[in-house]
Amino acid sequence: MTATVSEHLLRRLHAWGVGHVFGSPGDGIDALLAAFGRTEDAPRLVRSPHARTSAFQAVGHARFGGIPGVCAAASGPDAIHLLGGLYDAKLDRVPVLAIVGRRRTGRDDPHRPETDPYALFGDVASEFLETVTAPQDLADVLDRALRTAHARRCPVVVVVPEDVLELGCPEPAEPPAPPAGFGAAPAGAGPDEGTAAPSTQSLERAAEILNSGDKVAILVGRGAAGAAAEVQRIAELLGAGVAKELLGKDVLSDELPYVTGTAGPLGTRPSYELMRDCDTLLTIGSSFAHPRFLPEPGRARSVRIDVEPDPTGAGRPPHRPASDHASGRPSDDLLGRPSDDHPGDPSDDPSGDPWGDPYEVELVADVRETLRRLIPRIRAEERGREWFQTVCDNVRRWDEVLERRSRLSADPVNPEQVARVLDALLPPDAIVACDSGSVTAWYARHLTMRPGMRGALSGALAATGCAVPYAIGAKFAHPDRPVIALVGDGAMQPDGLAELITAARYRDLWQDPRLVVAVWNDRGLGQGARHPHDAEDDPAVPSVPAQRSLDVPYAAFARSLGLTGVRVETPGEVESGWRAALGADGPAVVEFLTDPTVPPVPAHATWEQLGAAAAAVLKGGPDAGSLVRHAFMAKMQEFLPGSRTE
């Protein structure tokens, strides 16, 4: 019996190494879903409750699995719901293949108009968007789609009408060998693109700049994921501190004494000081999206290494001049969010240069190979050792500050305590998926990434509700590893609750049963629920909402599905709650009742900025006073004995 296009499509995916397809039933794709049973679950269908979460599951699988994630959706509204996950993949450079069904060719229904896939996906899948119109086209279209997703680290879309899926299809030729590194590279590292190595002349020039620096800073992004040993070596030769962008948090171990943590609005104080005071900057595998947290124009010499040129085309986007801020540094609000001026808007730069200072040397080549050739040219001298010690001291002091902040009293539980306690209990091979909102700050500051650990979040898009689908995707990519999703209650309600059904359905397929969903339940009053204040003195300061949302019983819902559910209501229960969830024999939800008025105070915030923000916040709702008190108490921890003041 001749196999159908649906069956050959699945077998082709399996030949490419795709083990899972995330999708849900619907018009135009039922023939494909029915074919999974006839191909003996090779690949396996992972049924999700909604097309939106199917896409995020595929993104999570790709972030942690090293090969393109694959999702499938029906035509019409289901196809529309893929866009959130696909844009997340596009902006964060994650390879994803979306297979989109379509109602039978020529079958028009005036009551159910069909969406135009080329109008719908034309932007998000600009690298590859094609329709399979005949069985003989299937193999070629699918091969080119997967190659494009892998090589360009982007989402691609293949549309297959329902009647084509049902057609008989001759046995296609075996697919060519996958590209080098397919299925092996860590997510985010990407394949080797462009020039294998830079010219000798450019290497010598880069080495001259780095060797001339007395205070060297290194900023690493996800593009350095495959070069951790080389980054560590060059940092130690230069006596440099190393800061990490959020998407590169797992690139280098936080246990190294000179690793200052994350940089940017939700970054650490040592990373802020590193960028503020350095005289030389080496950026590796990063296109940092927050230029106001880089050295001020003209202050530091700079070198950049990445497989692609700087996305601005000329160098770093402009910094807002110091005169625009009372402190000479960024003026973020109490919750760590930038003010309304967009750092990448050329109109922000009064100097007339639309992109600020370019990198003096930009080495566009494979990161690991470039570092290997650059390292022998670095002179290991005693210069910069005082700077190196200062960086290490700043890291140690900041850790003491975070420890004290986590111990501050709150009503009922301090959200920083929740993250701080988890840090000490994280399994050495843990995979951590973090959602957007206040929880991002606790993840960025408190969790220590150690060798072997992985972490990810929605970087450029800052999608809400992605962490639990990411965790499901990660669990299928690594069924032998513990996976932890960090979620605020605002993100848990729309997607996370339904995704617990997926976890319950597939729990027996995972060798390591641990899938922990941790919910910071502040009853809807965290960062994601706040709205801009319209005060004339600072339009970016958030107001405090006047009402609380429904207190959803997340742990109880998990128990209703046969999962472990733990509810933590007091500070004394935090550690035992984590231990119960991490020690469960299957998926678990641990719900912490946290204080919504504990804000993630920006590490760079000054007393003047806090005072101005407090004056605006106090015009808000009944919780304003508590918010201000917690903010000032957090700031005070930097000035207690053992901490260095400005």
Order of alpha helices (4+ residues) and beta strands (2+ residues): alpha-beta-alpha-beta-alpha-beta-alpha-alpha-beta-alpha-beta-alpha-beta-alpha-alpha-beta-alpha-beta-beta-alpha-beta-beta-beta-alpha-alpha-alpha-beta-alpha-beta-alpha-beta-alpha-beta-alpha-beta-alpha-beta-alpha-alpha
